[in-house]
Amino acid sequence: MTCRKNFLLIAAMFLCGNMVFGQSNDPVAFRINGRDIHRSEFLYSYNQYAQSSAAEKSVEQYIGPFVKFQLKVEAALQARLDTIGRLAEHVAPMQTHHIVDEDLEAEAHRYYQQLRQRVEAKGGLVKPAQILLRLEQRANKGKIADVRRRIDSIYTALKGGADFAMLARRYSDDLSSARNGGELPWIERGTVLKELEDAAFALRKGEMSRPFESPEGYHIILLKDRCDFLPYDSLREDILTYVDMKRLREKILQPELSPAVGKEKAYTNSDRGANNKTDVEIALERLAQKIYREELLAYEICNRMVWTPATTDEVGLERYFKKNKKRYRWSIPYFRGAVLQARSKKDLKAAKKALKAWDYEKWDELIRSTFTQETEKRILVRHGLYRQGDDAVVDNMIFKTGGELQRHQELPYMDVYGKKLKAPKSVNEVKSLALADYQESLEEEWVESLRHIYKVEIFREAILKTEN
């Protein structure tokens, strides 16, 4: 199976051509607070969505999300965020187009065929998206357990229907892919971590992996696409750049490489092709820059109005968690409690009695004040959330996995105190996931309020012409 051609992008280019040749071919499709939005911008945005999302929406179904996005843009414009200098600095630069002669093009084609043969022989290409929670090589057990809990919570949310791209943007520690909803470039075997490679190549398109570990941390992979190799046109600019970097151009022009000519060929401008971009290319680039800038504005206004305020709204977050507890049930049970090691049974009993008298949320305070450096010689207490495999004592006494415990010579008496849970008791145990959901809920409420502030006009007849 080979990759399908990018018909959506081709459609966008034709549509941008219509922009150049006349606005009558590019009617107003939306009007938000008096600001006209043409059909070309909507279709281009739809194309971007369709290429990056595993879920599928028709043009009609995409109208709602597009209106929500444009309401955010309008709010940002009314707040004059478009005057922030740093937004202009991040507008994507125009791409450089090569002036290419026939021999250079031929060399690029030869290199493409070599690449194709190598990649296909190794099993083709895959395009995954990932959520990565980084873990330092020398992380302590507490940090490891915390990252495992977080990745399990994210996985449970995804299995329950949460949007992969949204969670990637909020949680993934791979910032370069997170801003694109976790999406990674096309990869071939031998170019990434083996654990990532094995997981990605084992998936079918649209399939998601379970959490897995690599030297970088814990990953969840969603396979966006796979193919034998990419079409030449999609790689042409990169290949030509590579050819230039390797100074193959100079080699091509050497007399000995062209014995039939007998001397270096003189290339004219007509041989090399036009130096200027076409009207379609210029229009497409301008449209891409406009939409990219609008995405920055929408992100900035959401950050100011919703996301940042939500991070300090502890009362609101607690209220949201209590109302939606069922959403955060774990796929596997956890033990929330303490692991105790003591010199004597008497010390062990005293430690458990002290823990019973305090709420779990205050155990940190109790341990700091009661189990001092002196008592640590007689009693050792550690506490937290544990899943099977995190702690040998918990595995033996709570999860009943069996196996002989290795007892500390000076603290031979061991016990546990706490509860085995199927769902978190406190928002702090799933805070990052609950906070993201809370932010999303507040964002929906805020966008809905914008509908009452800004007049929204939708011209469906103009929009649906794109499906003809």
Residue pairs with C-beta under 8 A, 6 or more apart in sequence:
1 227
1 228
2 227
2 228
2 229
3 125
3 225
3 227
3 228
3 229
3 230
3 231
5 231
6 51
6 234
8 47
8 50
8 51
9 47
9 51
11 43
11 47
11 466
12 40
12 43
12 44
12 47
12 284
12 287
13 280
13 284
14 280
15 26
15 39
15 40
15 43
15 44
15 466
16 40
16 44
16 280
16 283
16 284
16 287
17 279
17 280
17 283
18 25
18 26
18 40
19 25
19 26
19 38
19 40
19 283
19 287
20 279
20 280
20 282
20 283
21 279
23 38
26 38
26 39
26 40
27 38
27 39
27 459
27 462
27 465
28 36
28 37
28 38
28 39
28 459
28 462
29 37
29 38
29 39
29 41
29 42
29 458
29 459
29 462
29 463
30 36
30 37
30 42
30 66
30 67
30 70
30 456
30 457
30 458
30 459
30 463
31 37
31 455
31 456
31 457
31 459
32 67
32 70
32 71
32 73
32 74
32 454
32 455
32 456
32 457
33 74
33 78
33 454
33 455
34 455
35 74
35 77
37 70
39 462
39 463
39 465
39 466
40 287
41 287
41 290
41 291
42 66
42 463
42 466
43 59
43 466
44 287
44 288
44 291
45 66
45 69
45 291
46 59
46 62
46 66
46 466
48 291
49 57
49 62
49 65
50 56
50 57
52 165
52 180
52 181
52 183
52 224
53 165
54 164
54 206
54 222
54 224
57 65
59 463
59 464
59 466
59 467
60 460
60 464
63 458
63 460
63 463
67 456
67 458
68 447
69 294
69 298
70 294
71 447
71 450
71 451
71 454
71 456
72 297
72 298
72 301
72 302
72 447
72 450
73 294
73 297
73 298
73 301
74 450
74 454
75 301
75 305
75 450
75 454
76 82
76 297
76 298
76 300
76 301
77 297
79 301
79 304
81 87
81 297
81 300
81 301
82 293
82 297
84 300
87 293
87 296
87 297
87 300
88 293
90 292
90 296
91 289
91 292
91 293
92 288
92 289
92 292
94 285
95 237
95 285
97 237
97 277
97 281
98 237
98 240
98 241
98 244
99 272
99 273
99 275
100 108
100 240
100 272
100 273
101 267
101 271
101 272
101 273
102 271
103 252
103 253
103 258
103 265
104 240
104 243
104 248
104 249
104 252
107 243
107 248
107 252
108 236
108 239
108 240
108 243
109 232
111 239
111 242
111 243
112 232
112 235
112 239
115 229
115 235
115 239
116 228
116 229
119 125
119 188
119 228
119 229
120 228
120 229
122 188
122 189
122 190
123 188
123 189
123 201
124 188
124 226
124 227
124 228
124 229
125 186
125 187
125 188
125 226
125 227
125 228
125 229
125 230
126 186
126 187
126 200
126 201
126 203
126 223
126 225
126 226
127 183
127 184
127 185
127 186
127 187
127 223
127 224
127 225
127 226
128 184
128 187
128 196
128 200
128 203
128 221
128 222
128 223
128 224
129 164
129 165
129 168
129 177
129 181
129 182
129 183
129 184
129 221
129 222
129 224
130 168
130 172
130 174
130 177
130 182
130 184
130 196
130 219
130 220
130 221
130 222
131 151
131 154
131 164
131 167
131 168
131 171
131 172
131 182
131 219
131 220
132 172
132 173
132 174
132 177
132 216
132 217
132 218
132 219
133 147
133 150
133 151
133 154
133 171
133 172
133 173
133 217
133 218
134 173
134 174
134 216
134 217
135 143
135 144
135 147
135 216
135 217
135 218
136 143
137 215
139 147
141 390
141 391
142 382
142 384
144 390
145 384
145 385
145 386
145 387
145 390
146 384
147 217
147 218
148 211
148 218
148 387
148 390
149 334
149 385
149 387
149 429
150 171
150 432
150 433
151 211
151 218
151 220
152 211
152 330
152 331
152 332
152 387
153 328
153 330
153 430
153 432
153 433
154 167
154 171
154 211
154 220
154 433
155 210
155 211
155 220
155 331
156 328
156 329
156 330
156 331
157 167
157 327
157 433
157 437
158 164
158 167
158 208
158 220
159 331
160 327
164 181
164 182
164 208
164 222
165 181
165 182
165 183
166 181
166 436
166 440
167 436
168 177
168 178
168 181
168 182
169 178
169 179
169 181
169 182
170 432
170 436
170 439
171 178
171 432
171 433
171 436
172 178
172 182
173 217
174 182
177 183
177 184
182 222
183 224
186 230
187 197
187 200
189 197
189 201
190 197
191 197
192 200
193 214
193 215
193 216
194 214
195 212
195 213
195 214
195 215
195 219
196 214
196 219
196 221
199 209
199 212
199 219
199 221
200 209
200 221
200 223
202 209
203 209
203 221
203 223
204 223
205 223
205 224
205 225
205 226
206 222
206 223
207 222
207 223
208 220
208 221
208 222
208 223
209 219
209 220
209 221
209 222
210 220
211 218
211 219
211 220
212 218
212 219
212 220
212 221
213 219
243 249
251 257
253 264
253 265
254 264
255 261
255 262
255 263
255 264
258 264
258 265
269 275
277 285
302 443
305 446
306 439
306 442
306 443
306 446
307 439
307 443
310 316
310 317
310 435
310 438
310 439
310 442
311 435
313 438
316 438
316 442
317 427
317 431
317 434
317 435
317 438
318 427
320 434
320 437
320 438
320 441
321 328
321 427
321 430
321 434
321 438
324 434
324 437
325 423
325 424
326 423
327 437
328 423
328 424
328 430
328 433
328 434
329 422
329 423
330 421
330 422
330 423
330 424
332 387
332 388
333 387
333 399
333 420
333 421
333 422
334 385
334 386
334 387
334 420
334 421
335 385
335 386
335 387
335 394
335 398
335 399
335 416
335 418
335 419
335 420
335 421
336 360
336 384
336 385
336 386
336 418
336 419
336 420
336 421
336 425
336 429
337 360
337 383
337 386
337 416
337 417
337 418
337 419
338 355
338 363
338 381
338 382
338 383
338 416
338 417
338 418
339 381
339 382
339 383
339 386
339 391
339 393
339 394
339 414
339 416
340 348
340 351
340 352
340 379
340 380
340 381
340 414
340 415
340 416
340 417
341 379
341 380
341 381
341 408
341 411
341 413
341 414
342 348
342 351
342 378
342 379
342 380
342 411
342 413
342 414
343 377
343 378
343 379
343 410
343 411
343 412
343 413
344 378
344 413
345 413
347 378
347 379
347 413
348 379
348 413
348 414
348 415
350 379
351 371
351 379
351 381
352 415
352 417
354 366
354 370
355 363
355 366
355 381
355 417
356 417
358 365
358 366
360 383
360 418
360 425
360 426
361 426
361 428
363 383
367 381
367 383
371 379
371 380
371 381
377 410
378 411
379 411
380 408
380 411
383 418
385 429
386 394
386 398
388 394
388 395
388 399
388 401
389 395
392 403
392 405
392 406
393 405
393 414
393 416
394 416
395 401
395 403
396 402
396 403
396 405
397 414
397 415
397 416
398 416
398 420
405 414
407 414
424 430
427 434
